[in-house]
Amino acid sequence: MTGRLDGKVAIVTGAASGIGRATADLFRAEGAIVIGADVSPGKDVTIADAGREDDVLRLVNSATTRHGGLDIFFANAGISGGLASIFEQTPEDWQEILRVNLIGPFLAIKHSAPAMKARGGGAIICTASVAGLRAGAGGPAYSASKAGVISLAEIAATQLAGANIRVNAICPGLIETGMTREIYDAARAKGKEERLGGLNPLRRGGTPEEVAKAALFLASGDSGYVNGHALVVDGGLSCSHPFSRQEYGRTTC
């Protein structure tokens, strides 16, 4: 049986768990050779920091020297930084969140594009978030970093014109991953798990596997004419404007 990624070489960051783990597994099932990377150890994972240039270069060089080239880079690694307000966060908080969430995808694009061009083209996918589309879905630095990822994908798609390299972003909504574990654990402890995702029309949270299928679409030839796009995977959350009203000094619902 032919896989949708047969013969392709892919790098997936944040591959030790959650969306990255599910995507690495799905890419392999569809025939790709996958180099999984994460700061945390895991099965089939290379230890690498997606926000460090030397580590990203090492991943790309591994793909080209060990496997003959690179076709797909899923820049998925990210951190949340919590839900503290602008007035509670420090410049150091912002620097670290932007380093991983935004500089990481920048480095992925910068260093994977030449390798992909040498292969005749490729696909770069960056994990953004519905928090990057409008306020109310994440902390300040996290939301700003994800808005930057969406803009970065658009800019990179235009700057790679003629290289046959597509650059797209995925904007997940509430997905049960390591990043959201505290939210899920707290809801389950209170017997309120069914309320998670209640603001979206599907009335549920999503799974890493559902986002992985979106990443597969963007990585495969099925999306051959999709470029510079932010694909939302959120159960319909962003089609309306649910939010928690915030006022300076206090938050009310």
Secondary structure, DSSP 8 states (H G I E B T S, - for coil): ---TTTT-EEEEESTTSHHHHHHHHHHHHTT-EEEEEESS--TTEEE--TT-HHHHHHHHHHHHHHHS---EEEE-------S--TTT--HHHHHHHHIIIIIHHHHHHHHHHHHHHHTT-EEEEEE--GGGTSTTSS-HHHHHHHHHHHHHHHHHHHHTTTTTEEEEEEEE-SB-SGGGHHHHHHHHHTT-GGGTTTTSTT-S-B-HHHHHHHHHHHHSGGGTT--S-EEEESTTGGGS-----EETTEE--
